[in-house]
């Protein structure tokens, strides 16, 4: 007969803590996704369309900012203990896409 393993008292609070910590992470990832989408969908009307290029760069900057804040939040040890690495994957991918798009914008 196996005996139940006693659970640590903090394990019951981790579910609630996960929700509390996931909210700001998701709220930072959503504007990063929107800004990245804007940067990817803006197309210049002609080769010297400075307004379109400026819009692409602004979208990339906003995506890098919000995704970077999400990554910095996740790097805090208490957050990393509760929210494992799959939680930061979307923000990290958005950050990488925004940086690649920003670098490939013609000057």
C-alpha positions as CSV (number, residue, x, y, z in Angstrom):
1,X,0.0,0.0,0.0
2,X,1.5,3.3,-1.0
3,X,1.2,6.3,1.3
4,X,0.4,9.7,-0.2
5,X,3.3,12.0,-0.4
6,X,2.8,15.1,1.8
7,X,2.7,18.2,-0.3
8,X,4.6,21.3,0.5
9,X,2.3,24.1,1.8
10,X,3.5,26.5,-0.9
11,X,2.3,24.2,-3.7
12,X,-1.3,25.1,-3.2
13,X,-0.5,28.8,-3.7
14,X,1.5,28.3,-6.9
15,X,-1.6,28.0,-9.0
16,X,-2.9,31.4,-7.9
17,X,0.6,32.9,-8.0
18,X,1.0,31.6,-11.6
19,X,-2.1,33.5,-12.6
20,X,-1.0,36.7,-10.8
21,X,2.5,36.6,-12.5
22,X,1.2,35.5,-15.9
23,X,-1.1,38.5,-16.2
24,X,1.7,41.1,-16.6
25,X,3.7,38.8,-18.8
26,X,0.7,38.3,-21.2
27,X,-0.1,42.1,-21.0
28,X,3.4,42.9,-22.2
29,X,3.4,40.2,-24.9
30,X,0.2,41.3,-26.5
31,X,1.3,44.9,-27.5
32,X,4.6,43.4,-28.6
33,X,2.7,41.0,-30.9
34,X,0.6,43.9,-32.3
35,X,3.6,46.1,-32.9
36,X,5.5,43.2,-34.6
37,X,2.5,42.5,-36.8
38,X,2.4,46.2,-37.8
39,X,6.1,46.2,-38.6
40,X,5.7,43.1,-40.7
41,X,2.6,44.3,-42.6
42,X,3.6,47.9,-43.4
43,X,4.7,48.1,-47.0
44,X,6.3,51.2,-48.5
45,X,4.4,52.6,-51.5
46,X,7.5,53.6,-53.4
47,X,11.3,53.1,-52.8
48,X,11.8,56.4,-50.9
49,X,8.7,56.2,-48.7
50,X,10.2,57.6,-45.5
51,X,6.9,57.5,-43.6
52,X,6.5,53.8,-44.2
53,X,10.1,53.1,-43.1
54,X,9.6,55.2,-40.0
55,X,6.4,53.3,-39.2
56,X,8.3,50.0,-39.6
57,X,11.1,51.1,-37.3
58,X,8.6,52.4,-34.8
59,X,6.7,49.1,-34.7
60,X,10.0,47.3,-34.3
61,X,11.1,49.6,-31.5
62,X,7.8,49.1,-29.7
63,X,7.9,45.3,-30.2
64,X,11.5,45.2,-28.8
65,X,10.5,47.4,-25.9
66,X,7.5,45.4,-24.8
67,X,9.0,41.9,-25.5
68,X,12.2,43.1,-23.7
69,X,10.2,44.1,-20.7
70,X,8.5,40.7,-20.7
71,X,11.8,39.0,-20.8
72,X,13.2,41.1,-18.0
73,X,10.1,40.3,-15.9
74,X,10.6,36.6,-16.6
75,X,14.3,36.8,-15.6
76,X,13.4,37.7,-12.0
77,X,14.1,34.5,-9.9
78,X,10.6,34.4,-8.2
79,X,8.9,34.7,-11.6
80,X,11.1,32.0,-13.2
81,X,10.4,29.6,-10.3
82,X,6.6,29.8,-11.0
83,X,6.5,30.4,-14.7
84,X,8.8,28.0,-16.6
85,X,10.5,28.7,-19.9
86,X,7.5,28.0,-22.2
87,X,5.9,31.2,-20.9
88,X,8.7,33.4,-22.3
89,X,8.9,31.7,-25.7
90,X,6.3,33.9,-27.5
91,X,7.9,37.1,-26.2
92,X,11.4,35.9,-27.2
93,X,10.2,35.0,-30.7
94,X,8.6,38.4,-31.1
95,X,11.8,40.0,-30.0
96,X,13.8,38.1,-32.5
97,X,11.4,38.8,-35.4
98,X,11.3,42.5,-34.5
99,X,15.1,42.7,-34.4
100,X,15.5,40.9,-37.7
101,X,12.8,43.2,-39.3
102,X,14.5,46.3,-37.9
103,X,17.9,45.3,-39.2
104,X,16.5,44.5,-42.7
105,X,14.7,47.9,-43.1
106,X,16.4,49.8,-46.0
107,X,18.1,53.0,-44.9
